[in-house]
Structures are given as structure tokens and as C-alpha cells.
């Protein structure tokens, strides 16, 4: 990741997800054959966030 992609503290900036994205992510876990952990990994977010 480039230095300009980070804020002054060295941490990566927080991503923001709209309501539609959040609902879709939950639907993938409820109506699919994949685990929460698998869906979270595919979306690039921690499993606890789902």
C-alpha cells in the first residue's frame, strides 16, 4: 500500500459500506452454502463484522 493511502498515524483509512452492500453481505451468509468466515474472507472483512 502506498504511503499516501494511509493517514498520519500509519493506519489504513476506514472503509465505509452503504446499506445495500451490508444487506447483500448478510444475505450471502444466510442464503448461501458458504460459512460466515468464507464470505467475510471473500469480501475482505473480518468475520466478526458480519
MODELLER restraints for C-alpha pairs under 7 A, 6 or more apart:
rsr = mdl.restraints
at = mdl.atoms
rsr.add(forms.Gaussian(group=physical.xy_distance, feature=features.Distance(at['CA:5:A'], at['CA:12:A']), mean=6.83, stdev=0.5))
rsr.add(forms.Gaussian(group=physical.xy_distance, feature=features.Distance(at['CA:6:A'], at['CA:12:A']), mean=4.73, stdev=0.5))
rsr.add(forms.Gaussian(group=physical.xy_distance, feature=features.Distance(at['CA:6:A'], at['CA:13:A']), mean=6.06, stdev=0.5))
rsr.add(forms.Gaussian(group=physical.xy_distance, feature=features.Distance(at['CA:7:A'], at['CA:13:A']), mean=6.34, stdev=0.5))
rsr.add(forms.Gaussian(group=physical.xy_distance, feature=features.Distance(at['CA:26:A'], at['CA:50:A']), mean=6.61, stdev=0.5))
rsr.add(forms.Gaussian(group=physical.xy_distance, feature=features.Distance(at['CA:29:A'], at['CA:35:A']), mean=6.32, stdev=0.5))
rsr.add(forms.Gaussian(group=physical.xy_distance, feature=features.Distance(at['CA:29:A'], at['CA:36:A']), mean=5.53, stdev=0.5))
rsr.add(forms.Gaussian(group=physical.xy_distance, feature=features.Distance(at['CA:29:A'], at['CA:39:A']), mean=6.61, stdev=0.5))
rsr.add(forms.Gaussian(group=physical.xy_distance, feature=features.Distance(at['CA:36:A'], at['CA:47:A']), mean=6.21, stdev=0.5))
rsr.add(forms.Gaussian(group=physical.xy_distance, feature=features.Distance(at['CA:37:A'], at['CA:47:A']), mean=5.11, stdev=0.5))
rsr.add(forms.Gaussian(group=physical.xy_distance, feature=features.Distance(at['CA:40:A'], at['CA:46:A']), mean=5.81, stdev=0.5))
rsr.add(forms.Gaussian(group=physical.xy_distance, feature=features.Distance(at['CA:40:A'], at['CA:47:A']), mean=5.12, stdev=0.5))
